[in-house]
Amino acid sequence: MNKSFISWAKFFIGWPLSFISIIFIVKLIFDKSEGLKISASEINFTYLILGVLTFLVFFLMWSFRWWLEIRERGYSLNFRENTYRFSFSQLKRYTPGNIWSFLSLGEQFARLNVDRKTIAISILGDIQLVVIGCTVASLFALPWLTTGGAFQTKISSLLPISLLAISICFFITGLIYRRKYGGKESVFNSFFLPGFNLKSKLKLCLVSVLTYFVFGIANYLVFASVFPTSTISFLTLSSFFVFSLLIGYLSFITPMGLGVREIVVVLGLSQIMSVQDAGVVSIFTRIVLIISELLFLALIFLWQKTSKK
């Protein structure tokens, strides 16, 4: 009976859950587009296309970071196969219940003969890399976020909560690792990217920071496609979009930080534009992000299938 349940669970985590995720994505796009009051004539398609292309680079770098993490743990995987399995596993994060993408990741890479213990440790490390990459890439927005304006005050009030959430994240990761996998390692090595030497830690952190800088740039380009002029610098706004992603990621309770990220974007941008326009940006950047990911998945699917022939 247990074997039957496990077989059924493995099947469900595969394509059926992917289709469910796509249904949620389509629903999300329609729900978001209802509040989007913008016409095609108002869009600078050069910036928009550049934004989509930059999002594609972001998704490729995201999968590269996972490939590098697995490689640093001693596994040599085909990058195309890694990208295909990682990207379709991440599709499940749109499904309510934050565990689905992790379960899918474990199942997909176990098929590539990666030890489940290694996958579990890598997932813990990947969570830390998201937090580290987003935090560093957000630093350029801090001067603007802490200038004392009413909305900035609301946003900066999130910083202590964010620091607490980050501390809890690292503490839990270290606790799990020390108890189950690496009791002989030092406290620092257990709590900060466990299982890696210092050189690997620095390499992974650098890749993660660059990955989220690219994410911020992509959001800025999409923003500029509808609002080409701004009193805030390119670097500050790009960094701010990463900050909003970080707050959404640390919310834990919503898939993809849905709603949380948009609130942060509106709070921040309403200092330089109307609340209505800030709302348009938050919705439009989210929709373009999702469509870009679907496009990336389609390209990866074609790459995978054509390469096998």
MARKOL-792026 format. One line per 8 residues: number of its first residue (from 1); their letters; for each residue y, x, z of N, C-alpha, C. Coordinates in steps of 0.02 Angstrom, whole numbers, always signed. Example, Ala and Ser with C-alpha at 12.3 -4.5 7.8 and 13.67 -1.06 7.14 Angstrom:
<atoms>
1> as> -284:+660:+390:-225:+615:+390:-165:+660:+390 ~ -112:+642:+354:-53:+684:+357:+2:+645:+394 $
</atoms>
This chain:
<atoms>
1> mnksfisw> -61:+42:+0:+0:+0:+0:+63:+43:+0 ~ +61:+96:+40:+118:+141:+42:+130:+174:-25 ~ +75:+194:-59:+81:+224:-125:+111:+175:-175 ~ +90:+112:-170:+117:+61:-216:+192:+51:-204 ~ +211:+50:-140:+282:+42:-124:+323:+101:-150 ~ +297:+162:-140:+332:+222:-162:+339:+222:-238 ~ +286:+202:-273:+288:+199:-347:+340:+148:-370 ~ +341:+90:-336:+390:+39:-353:+461:+63:-340 $
9> akffigwp> +470:+97:-283:+536:+122:-264:+561:+173:-315 ~ +516:+218:-336:+534:+269:-386:+555:+236:-452 ~ +518:+184:-471:+534:+148:-533:+603:+115:-527 ~ +615:+83:-470:+678:+46:-460:+738:+94:-461 ~ +730:+153:-431:+785:+201:-427:+802:+228:-497 ~ +756:+221:-544:+767:+245:-612:+811:+198:-652 ~ +786:+177:-711:+827:+138:-757:+849:+70:-731 ~ +806:+32:-694:+830:-33:-669:+893:-27:-628 $
17> lsfisiif> +896:+22:-583:+956:+31:-542:+1015:+55:-585 ~ +1000:+93:-638:+1053:+114:-684:+1085:+54:-718 ~ +1043:+6:-740:+1070:-55:-771:+1110:-96:-721 ~ +1087:-100:-659:+1124:-135:-607:+1192:-102:-597 ~ +1193:-35:-596:+1255:+2:-588:+1303:-13:-645 ~ +1276:-16:-706:+1318:-30:-765:+1349:-100:-759 ~ +1310:-148:-734:+1335:-216:-724:+1394:-214:-675 ~ +1387:-177:-620:+1442:-171:-572:+1502:-136:-603 $
25> ivklifdk> +1490:-87:-646:+1545:-52:-679:+1583:-99:-726 ~ +1547:-138:-766:+1578:-186:-811:+1619:-237:-772 ~ +1590:-262:-717:+1625:-310:-675:+1688:-278:-646 ~ +1682:-215:-625:+1739:-180:-597:+1795:-172:-648 ~ +1777:-155:-709:+1828:-146:-762:+1864:-212:-775 ~ +1826:-267:-780:+1857:-332:-792:+1901:-353:-734 ~ +1877:-342:-672:+1916:-360:-613:+1982:-321:-611 ~ +1977:-255:-626:+2037:-213:-624:+2086:-231:-680 $
33> seglkisa> +2058:-245:-740:+2101:-258:-798:+2141:-322:-791 ~ +2118:-368:-748:+2155:-430:-737:+2224:-417:-707 ~ +2228:-364:-667:+2293:-347:-636:+2332:-296:-675 ~ +2309:-278:-734:+2342:-227:-774:+2390:-259:-824 ~ +2454:-250:-811:+2505:-279:-854:+2538:-223:-895 ~ +2505:-206:-950:+2530:-153:-992:+2506:-166:-1063 ~ +2550:-155:-1112:+2532:-166:-1182:+2517:-100:-1216 ~ +2482:-104:-1272:+2463:-44:-1309:+2524:-5:-1333 $
41> seinftyl> +2578:-41:-1348:+2639:-8:-1374:+2672:+36:-1321 ~ +2656:+24:-1258:+2685:+63:-1203:+2645:+126:-1187 ~ +2589:+135:-1220:+2544:+191:-1204:+2555:+249:-1253 ~ +2563:+308:-1226:+2565:+369:-1266:+2492:+392:-1276 ~ +2465:+379:-1335:+2393:+390:-1345:+2376:+465:-1348 ~ +2424:+507:-1363:+2410:+579:-1361:+2393:+601:-1291 ~ +2435:+581:-1243:+2421:+596:-1173:+2357:+563:-1149 ~ +2346:+501:-1171:+2287:+464:-1149:+2223:+499:-1173 $
49> ilgvltfl> +2222:+519:-1236:+2163:+553:-1263:+2152:+619:-1228 ~ +2206:+655:-1215:+2201:+718:-1178:+2173:+706:-1108 ~ +2195:+650:-1078:+2170:+633:-1011:+2095:+619:-1012 ~ +2073:+581:-1062:+2001:+566:-1068:+1961:+630:-1079 ~ +1985:+673:-1123:+1951:+737:-1137:+1947:+780:-1074 ~ +2001:+779:-1034:+2002:+818:-972:+1953:+788:-922 ~ +1948:+722:-920:+1897:+691:-877:+1827:+712:-898 ~ +1815:+717:-963:+1750:+740:-987:+1735:+811:-963 $
57> vfflmwsf> +1786:+853:-963:+1778:+921:-937:+1763:+919:-863 ~ +1796:+874:-827:+1784:+866:-755:+1711:+848:-742 ~ +1685:+799:-778:+1615:+779:-767:+1566:+835:-784 ~ +1583:+874:-836:+1540:+930:-854:+1542:+984:-799 ~ +1601:+997:-771:+1607:+1046:-717:+1572:+1022:-654 ~ +1574:+957:-642:+1541:+928:-584:+1466:+941:-588 ~ +1437:+928:-646:+1365:+940:-654:+1349:+1015:-653 ~ +1396:+1056:-679:+1386:+1129:-677:+1384:+1153:-605 $
65> rwwleire> +1426:+1125:-563:+1427:+1145:-492:+1360:+1131:-459 ~ +1330:+1074:-474:+1264:+1058:-447:+1211:+1106:-474 ~ +1215:+1119:-539:+1168:+1167:-571:+1173:+1235:-538 ~ +1236:+1257:-526:+1247:+1322:-495:+1220:+1323:-423 ~ +1230:+1268:-387:+1205:+1264:-318:+1129:+1269:-316 ~ +1095:+1234:-362:+1022:+1238:-365:+1000:+1309:-386 ~ +1036:+1338:-433:+1018:+1405:-456:+1026:+1457:-400 ~ +1079:+1450:-360:+1090:+1496:-305:+1036:+1489:-251 $
73> rgyslnfr> +1000:+1435:-253:+944:+1426:-206:+878:+1449:-236 ~ +881:+1478:-296:+821:+1510:-323:+785:+1472:-378 ~ +816:+1417:-404:+784:+1378:-457:+822:+1389:-522 ~ +785:+1401:-576:+815:+1410:-642:+802:+1348:-684 ~ +853:+1306:-690:+847:+1243:-726:+884:+1246:-792 ~ +859:+1212:-842:+894:+1204:-905:+958:+1164:-892 ~ +1015:+1191:-915:+1079:+1159:-899:+1084:+1089:-929 ~ +1059:+1080:-990:+1061:+1014:-1021:+1020:+964:-981 $
81> entyrfsf> +960:+983:-960:+918:+939:-921:+950:+923:-854 ~ +980:+974:-824:+1015:+965:-760:+1072:+915:-768 ~ +1112:+924:-821:+1171:+881:-831:+1150:+809:-843 ~ +1097:+800:-882:+1072:+733:-897:+1049:+698:-832 ~ +1008:+731:-793:+981:+700:-733:+1034:+691:-679 ~ +1077:+740:-671:+1129:+735:-621:+1178:+679:-638 ~ +1199:+676:-701:+1249:+626:-721:+1224:+555:-714 ~ +1161:+543:-733:+1134:+475:-727:+1118:+458:-655 $
89> sqlkrytp> +1106:+509:-613:+1097:+495:-542:+1164:+473:-511 ~ +1218:+505:-532:+1284:+489:-505:+1308:+420:-527 ~ +1280:+395:-581:+1296:+327:-604:+1282:+276:-549 ~ +1231:+289:-508:+1211:+242:-456:+1262:+235:-400 ~ +1311:+280:-396:+1359:+275:-341:+1405:+214:-348 ~ +1405:+183:-407:+1443:+121:-416:+1408:+61:-386 ~ +1344:+68:-371:+1306:+13:-341:+1321:+11:-266 ~ +1337:-47:-238:+1350:-51:-166:+1292:-22:-125 $
97> gniwsfls> +1310:+18:-76:+1261:+54:-37:+1262:+126:-58 ~ +1293:+169:-18:+1308:+237:-40:+1247:+283:-47 ~ +1188:+259:-29:+1129:+304:-30:+1097:+308:-99 ~ +1112:+262:-144:+1075:+258:-207:+1080:+320:-249 ~ +1140:+349:-254:+1147:+409:-295:+1109:+467:-264 ~ +1107:+471:-198:+1070:+524:-164:+995:+516:-175 ~ +971:+454:-169:+899:+442:-181:+880:+458:-252 ~ +922:+438:-299:+909:+452:-369:+910:+527:-383 $
105> lgeqfarl> +957:+562:-352:+962:+634:-361:+898:+668:-337 ~ +874:+646:-279:+812:+674:-253:+753:+661:-298 ~ +748:+600:-324:+692:+583:-368:+695:+620:-435 ~ +755:+623:-464:+762:+655:-530:+745:+730:-528 ~ +769:+764:-476:+758:+836:-474:+691:+856:-445 ~ +659:+810:-409:+590:+822:-388:+545:+824:-450 ~ +563:+786:-502:+524:+787:-564:+530:+855:-600 ~ +583:+892:-584:+591:+959:-612:+562:+1013:-567 $
113> nvdrktia> +521:+989:-519:+486:+1034:-472:+533:+1070:-424 ~ +590:+1040:-410:+633:+1066:-357:+608:+1037:-291 ~ +597:+1081:-243:+572:+1060:-178:+619:+1008:-146 ~ +590:+955:-117:+631:+902:-88:+674:+928:-30 ~ +649:+977:+6:+688:+1007:+59:+751:+1041:+29 ~ +741:+1075:-27:+798:+1107:-61:+848:+1055:-86 ~ +822:+1000:-113:+867:+946:-137:+908:+918:-79 ~ +875:+905:-22:+909:+877:+36:+964:+924:+60 $
121> isilgdiq> +949:+989:+66:+999:+1037:+87:+1056:+1041:+37 ~ +1039:+1037:-27:+1089:+1042:-81:+1136:+981:-79 ~ +1109:+923:-64:+1151:+863:-59:+1200:+870:-2 ~ +1177:+896:+55:+1222:+909:+112:+1276:+959:+91 ~ +1255:+1011:+56:+1303:+1061:+33:+1352:+1032:-18 ~ +1328:+987:-61:+1371:+958:-112:+1425:+914:-80 ~ +1407:+879:-27:+1456:+839:+9:+1512:+884:+36 ~ +1492:+941:+64:+1542:+988:+89:+1585:+1016:+33 $
129> lvvigctv> +1554:+1029:-24:+1592:+1057:-80:+1644:+1007:-107 ~ +1627:+943:-106:+1676:+892:-126:+1736:+894:-78 ~ +1721:+896:-13:+1775:+897:+37:+1817:+961:+31 ~ +1783:+1018:+24:+1819:+1082:+19:+1861:+1084:-45 ~ +1831:+1066:-102:+1866:+1068:-165:+1927:+1022:-166 ~ +1918:+961:-142:+1973:+912:-141:+2028:+933:-92 ~ +2008:+959:-34:+2057:+980:+16:+2102:+1035:-10 ~ +2072:+1087:-39:+2111:+1143:-66:+2155:+1120:-124 $
137> aslfalpw> +2126:+1080:-169:+2164:+1057:-227:+2219:+1008:-207 ~ +2216:+980:-147:+2267:+933:-123:+2326:+967:-90 ~ +2320:+1031:-75:+2370:+1066:-35:+2440:+1065:-67 ~ +2442:+1066:-133:+2507:+1068:-167:+2546:+1003:-159 ~ +2512:+950:-138:+2546:+886:-127:+2573:+878:-56 ~ +2552:+921:-11:+2571:+914:+60:+2646:+914:+71 ~ +2685:+959:+41:+2758:+957:+52:+2788:+890:+35 ~ +2764:+860:-20:+2790:+795:-41:+2766:+740:+6 $
145> lttggafq> +2704:+744:+28:+2676:+692:+71:+2706:+692:+141 ~ +2736:+747:+161:+2760:+754:+229:+2836:+761:+233 ~ +2872:+733:+183:+2945:+740:+182:+2980:+690:+228 ~ +2943:+642:+255:+2973:+597:+304:+2991:+528:+280 ~ +2982:+513:+215:+2995:+446:+190:+2947:+396:+221 ~ +2965:+332:+215:+2925:+279:+247:+2853:+279:+222 ~ +2845:+282:+157:+2777:+280:+129:+2741:+346:+143 ~ +2778:+402:+139:+2747:+466:+155:+2722:+468:+227 $
153> tkissllp> +2761:+436:+271:+2740:+434:+341:+2674:+398:+349 ~ +2666:+343:+311:+2602:+306:+314:+2545:+349:+287 ~ +2558:+384:+232:+2506:+426:+203:+2489:+485:+248 ~ +2542:+519:+274:+2529:+577:+316:+2493:+558:+380 ~ +2499:+494:+401:+2463:+472:+460:+2387:+473:+448 ~ +2368:+475:+384:+2297:+479:+368:+2269:+549:+377 ~ +2313:+599:+379:+2291:+668:+383:+2249:+683:+445 ~ +2271:+663:+506:+2229:+676:+564:+2161:+642:+560 $
161> isllaisi> +2160:+580:+533:+2097:+545:+525:+2053:+582:+475 ~ +2084:+607:+422:+2046:+644:+371:+2017:+708:+400 ~ +2057:+743:+440:+2032:+805:+471:+1974:+791:+518 ~ +1979:+735:+554:+1925:+715:+599:+1862:+699:+559 ~ +1870:+662:+504:+1812:+645:+462:+1780:+707:+432 ~ +1822:+755:+411:+1796:+817:+383:+1758:+856:+436 ~ +1786:+859:+496:+1752:+895:+551:+1685:+864:+567 ~ +1683:+797:+568:+1620:+762:+582:+1569:+776:+526 $
169> cffitgli> +1593:+776:+464:+1550:+791:+406:+1517:+859:+413 ~ +1557:+910:+429:+1530:+978:+436:+1484:+983:+497 ~ +1502:+949:+551:+1462:+952:+612:+1393:+921:+600 ~ +1392:+863:+568:+1328:+829:+555:+1285:+870:+508 ~ +1317:+898:+456:+1280:+941:+409:+1247:+999:+445 ~ +1286:+1033:+487:+1259:+1090:+524:+1205:+1071:+572 ~ +1214:+1014:+605:+1165:+990:+654:+1099:+975:+620 ~ +1102:+939:+564:+1041:+923:+526:+1006:+986:+503 $
177> yrrkyggk> +1046:+1032:+476:+1016:+1094:+449:+984:+1136:+504 ~ +1017:+1143:+560:+991:+1186:+614:+928:+1156:+644 ~ +927:+1090:+649:+869:+1058:+681:+808:+1055:+635 ~ +820:+1046:+570:+763:+1035:+525:+745:+1094:+482 ~ +795:+1136:+467:+782:+1187:+415:+796:+1259:+436 ~ +848:+1271:+474:+868:+1341:+482:+890:+1360:+551 ~ +847:+1354:+600:+866:+1370:+668:+885:+1443:+679 ~ +865:+1488:+634:+878:+1560:+643:+948:+1580:+618 $
185> esvfnsff> +980:+1538:+580:+1045:+1555:+552:+1100:+1551:+605 ~ +1155:+1587:+593:+1212:+1584:+638:+1244:+1515:+635 ~ +1285:+1500:+685:+1319:+1435:+687:+1362:+1427:+625 ~ +1399:+1479:+605:+1443:+1476:+547:+1404:+1461:+483 ~ +1348:+1496:+473:+1308:+1486:+413:+1275:+1418:+412 ~ +1261:+1390:+470:+1230:+1323:+473:+1279:+1268:+459 ~ +1341:+1276:+481:+1390:+1223:+474:+1430:+1227:+410 ~ +1432:+1285:+378:+1470:+1294:+317:+1424:+1313:+260 $
193> lpgfnlks> +1410:+1265:+215:+1365:+1275:+158:+1301:+1311:+178 ~ +1260:+1277:+218:+1199:+1309:+244:+1151:+1333:+190 ~ +1120:+1390:+203:+1070:+1416:+157:+1095:+1465:+105 ~ +1161:+1478:+104:+1190:+1524:+55:+1217:+1586:+89 ~ +1218:+1642:+52:+1253:+1701:+77:+1328:+1693:+63 ~ +1368:+1738:+89:+1441:+1730:+83:+1464:+1731:+11 ~ +1435:+1773:-31:+1455:+1777:-101:+1443:+1711:-136 ~ +1385:+1680:-124:+1369:+1615:-154:+1416:+1561:-129 $
201> klklclvs> +1431:+1563:-64:+1477:+1514:-35:+1545:+1516:-70 ~ +1572:+1577:-78:+1638:+1585:-110:+1636:+1563:-183 ~ +1582:+1580:-218:+1575:+1561:-288:+1575:+1485:-296 ~ +1535:+1452:-255:+1530:+1379:-258:+1596:+1345:-239 ~ +1630:+1372:-189:+1694:+1344:-168:+1746:+1351:-224 ~ +1747:+1408:-258:+1794:+1419:-313:+1781:+1369:-369 ~ +1718:+1360:-387:+1701:+1312:-440:+1721:+1242:-420 ~ +1710:+1224:-357:+1728:+1157:-333:+1803:+1146:-335 $
209> vltyfvfg> +1842:+1195:-313:+1915:+1189:-314:+1939:+1180:-386 ~ +1914:+1220:-432:+1933:+1214:-502:+1913:+1146:-531 ~ +1855:+1122:-511:+1831:+1057:-534:+1881:+1002:-516 ~ +1905:+1002:-454:+1950:+949:-432:+2022:+959:-455 ~ +2041:+1022:-470:+2104:+1032:-504:+2103:+999:-572 ~ +2048:+1006:-607:+2040:+974:-673:+2043:+898:-666 ~ +2012:+871:-613:+2015:+799:-600:+2088:+777:-591 ~ +2126:+815:-553:+2196:+798:-542:+2237:+800:-606 $
217> ianylvfa> +2224:+851:-647:+2260:+857:-712:+2244:+798:-757 ~ +2180:+777:-758:+2160:+720:-799:+2198:+657:-778 ~ +2202:+646:-712:+2239:+588:-687:+2313:+592:-705 ~ +2341:+651:-700:+2412:+659:-718:+2424:+642:-791 ~ +2380:+664:-835:+2388:+650:-907:+2383:+575:-920 ~ +2338:+541:-886:+2332:+468:-894:+2395:+435:-867 ~ +2420:+459:-810:+2483:+434:-781:+2540:+444:-831 ~ +2544:+504:-861:+2598:+519:-908:+2593:+478:-972 $
225> svfptsti> +2534:+452:-987:+2526:+412:-1048:+2562:+345:-1042 ~ +2576:+323:-981:+2612:+259:-972:+2681:+270:-939 ~ +2689:+325:-903:+2753:+341:-872:+2768:+415:-885 ~ +2794:+431:-944:+2802:+502:-965:+2853:+542:-925 ~ +2899:+508:-892:+2950:+544:-853:+2938:+533:-779 ~ +2949:+587:-740:+2939:+582:-667:+2983:+633:-632 ~ +3006:+615:-572:+3047:+661:-533:+3004:+710:-494 ~ +2939:+699:-494:+2892:+742:-458:+2857:+789:-508 $
233> sfltlssf> +2846:+851:-488:+2817:+901:-533:+2745:+884:-551 ~ +2724:+913:-607:+2656:+905:-632:+2605:+928:-580 ~ +2617:+985:-548:+2570:+1012:-500:+2564:+968:-438 ~ +2621:+942:-414:+2621:+900:-355:+2584:+834:-368 ~ +2598:+803:-424:+2565:+739:-440:+2491:+749:-452 ~ +2473:+801:-487:+2401:+815:-499:+2365:+823:-432 ~ +2397:+861:-388:+2368:+873:-322:+2364:+808:-281 ~ +2414:+765:-289:+2415:+702:-253:+2357:+657:-274 $
241> fvfsllig> +2341:+656:-338:+2284:+615:-361:+2218:+640:-331 ~ +2213:+706:-321:+2153:+733:-288:+2152:+711:-215 ~ +2211:+711:-183:+2216:+688:-114:+2192:+616:-107 ~ +2211:+574:-154:+2190:+503:-151:+2114:+498:-159 ~ +2085:+541:-201:+2012:+543:-209:+1979:+564:-144 ~ +2007:+614:-110:+1980:+638:-47:+1979:+583:+6 ~ +2034:+547:+12:+2038:+493:+62:+1986:+439:+45 ~ +1979:+422:-19:+1929:+373:-39:+1859:+398:-24 $
249> ylsfitpm> +1846:+462:-36:+1780:+491:-23:+1763:+489:+51 ~ +1813:+502:+93:+1802:+504:+165:+1797:+435:+196 ~ +1810:+383:+156:+1806:+314:+183:+1734:+294:+196 ~ +1686:+324:+159:+1614:+314:+169:+1590:+243:+155 ~ +1626:+192:+176:+1599:+124:+178:+1603:+88:+111 ~ +1640:+116:+63:+1646:+81:-1:+1619:+126:-57 ~ +1583:+97:-106:+1558:+138:-161:+1615:+169:-200 ~ +1613:+235:-210:+1664:+272:-247:+1733:+267:-214 $
257> glgvreiv> +1737:+245:-150:+1802:+237:-118:+1844:+184:-150 ~ +1811:+134:-180:+1846:+82:-218:+1895:+45:-173 ~ +1957:+39:-195:+2009:+5:-156:+2048:+54:-114 ~ +2015:+99:-79:+2048:+148:-36:+2091:+195:-77 ~ +2061:+223:-129:+2098:+270:-172:+2158:+236:-204 ~ +2150:+174:-226:+2205:+138:-258:+2263:+126:-209 ~ +2246:+110:-146:+2297:+99:-95:+2338:+162:-84 ~ +2304:+219:-79:+2339:+283:-69:+2384:+298:-128 $
265> vvlglsqi> +2359:+287:-189:+2399:+299:-249:+2462:+256:-249 ~ +2455:+192:-232:+2512:+147:-230:+2562:+168:-177 ~ +2538:+185:-117:+2582:+206:-63:+2622:+268:-83 ~ +2589:+315:-115:+2624:+377:-133:+2672:+368:-191 ~ +2649:+337:-245:+2690:+331:-305:+2747:+282:-297 ~ +2742:+236:-249:+2796:+187:-239:+2860:+221:-215 ~ +2857:+286:-197:+2917:+323:-179:+2957:+342:-241 ~ +2925:+345:-299:+2960:+367:-359:+2962:+313:-413 $
273> msvqdagv> +2932:+255:-399:+2933:+199:-446:+2922:+135:-408 ~ +2927:+79:-441:+2916:+15:-407:+2843:+8:-385 ~ +2832:-34:-335:+2764:-46:-312:+2721:-74:-368 ~ +2751:-117:-409:+2713:-146:-466:+2691:-92:-514 ~ +2736:-45:-531:+2718:+9:-577:+2666:+55:-545 ~ +2673:+68:-481:+2624:+109:-446:+2555:+76:-448 ~ +2555:+10:-442:+2492:-27:-446:+2461:-21:-515 ~ +2503:-22:-567:+2479:-14:-636:+2446:+55:-644 $
281> vsiftriv> +2477:+106:-616:+2449:+174:-621:+2382:+178:-586 ~ +2378:+150:-526:+2315:+153:-487:+2258:+119:-524 ~ +2273:+62:-555:+2221:+25:-591:+2203:+60:-657 ~ +2255:+81:-693:+2244:+111:-759:+2205:+177:-753 ~ +2223:+219:-705:+2187:+282:-696:+2114:+270:-677 ~ +2102:+219:-636:+2033:+203:-617:+1993:+181:-678 ~ +2021:+136:-719:+1986:+110:-778:+1971:+167:-827 ~ +2020:+210:-839:+2010:+265:-885:+1957:+314:-859 $
289> liisellf> +1957:+325:-793:+1906:+368:-762:+1836:+340:-775 ~ +1828:+275:-764:+1762:+244:-773:+1740:+245:-846 ~ +1786:+227:-891:+1770:+228:-962:+1753:+299:-985 ~ +1789:+348:-959:+1775:+418:-976:+1705:+438:-953 ~ +1686:+414:-894:+1619:+430:-869:+1565:+398:-912 ~ +1576:+336:-933:+1528:+304:-977:+1522:+341:-1043 ~ +1579:+364:-1069:+1579:+403:-1131:+1541:+468:-1121 ~ +1552:+500:-1064:+1517:+562:-1048:+1441:+551:-1045 $
297> laliflwq> +1421:+496:-1013:+1350:+479:-1008:+1320:+468:-1077 ~ +1357:+434:-1120:+1333:+422:-1188:+1323:+488:-1226 ~ +1371:+533:-1218:+1367:+598:-1252:+1308:+639:-1225 ~ +1299:+638:-1159:+1244:+675:-1128:+1177:+645:-1148 ~ +1174:+579:-1153:+1112:+546:-1175:+1094:+568:-1246 ~ +1144:+568:-1290:+1131:+590:-1359:+1111:+664:-1362 ~ +1144:+705:-1321:+1127:+776:-1318:+1055:+786:-1296 ~ +1036:+748:-1245:+968:+754:-1219:+916:+732:-1270 $
305> ktskk> +928:+676:-1303:+878:+649:-1349:+874:+689:-1414 ~ +931:+711:-1440:+930:+749:-1503:+902:+819:-1493 ~ +912:+847:-1433:+888:+915:-1420:+812:+918:-1413 ~ +782:+860:-1396:+710:+858:-1386:+671:+849:-1451 ~ +707:+833:-1505:+673:+821:-1569:+660:+887:-1605 $
</atoms>
